[in-house]
């Protein structure tokens, strides 16, 4: 990716590296909190417009900015604990701590700045306000509003505090153990988590969580997992949309970058990870999608550059 000394670095980064472990913050916990209410159906859920109507715009219009920006409703403090599409079985917590101005953290700050610039303009063009999330750098474990975050979980987004958490050593594991090197692969990881933030701002995350809780109360764990898969694939698609619009806006891509991102998506599919760790694949336990599905939805967002192409909940086939 093309970044230089003059490129903006996001100020919305909290560096906790080297601060040690964390207990649960007051009011926090790692267990799902049931959501009250009912009457939601998969038809009324997600995207009878939430993304395709709210953000159904010509992506080229985002380059011209937008108009008034009424605030979006806050998401209730109800959500499962941290979960990550990069949850790598057996990934150890690391103790090595780089200086705060190291090359990798500067790269992540620049990627985060690019996500801010793109999504802020997309939301403005739709007449809405984009609330910038905070990205937290940590080592080993750290307190979050969703419970204790750990390096072994991989990068994750907590909707309760609207923060993305990442131990940068994950990138070493991604490269060395999963053969997914490259700076665009690293940017894809951040963009996917920011995709979850977009889902939170649009109310998608809240509605999905409500449906998942209803399914679990009926003992339908496979159904809850299937909803989560669609949630994760939508975040992959939104990461692709960001990459497409960011290229229009910033011209960041270099030869081989797209292949790096697609390879990263393929390496962390549920089927691929299960085959490596267990030696067998259990489809009903999938929570993030197969390698083929993750590549397909990331590619769809990348090829179209349109948020309305990311309706994974309305798709008959994933």
LINHUBEL-V557506 format. One record per run of one state. SS is the DSSP state (H for helix, E for strand, L for the rest). FROM is the first residue (numbers start at 0). LEN is the number of residues. If there is no record, write none. Layout:
ss/from/len
SS/FROM/LEN
SS/FROM/LEN
This chain:
ss/from/len
L/0/12
E/12/3
L/15/43
H/58/6
L/64/5
E/69/1
L/70/32
H/102/23
L/125/2
E/127/1
L/128/5
E/133/4
L/137/3
E/140/4
L/144/2
E/146/4
H/150/3
L/153/2
E/155/3
L/158/4
E/162/4
L/166/2
H/168/8
L/176/6
H/182/20
L/202/1
H/203/14
L/217/3
H/220/30
L/250/6
H/256/11
L/267/2
H/269/9
L/278/4
H/282/3
L/285/5
H/290/14
L/304/2
H/306/4
L/310/8
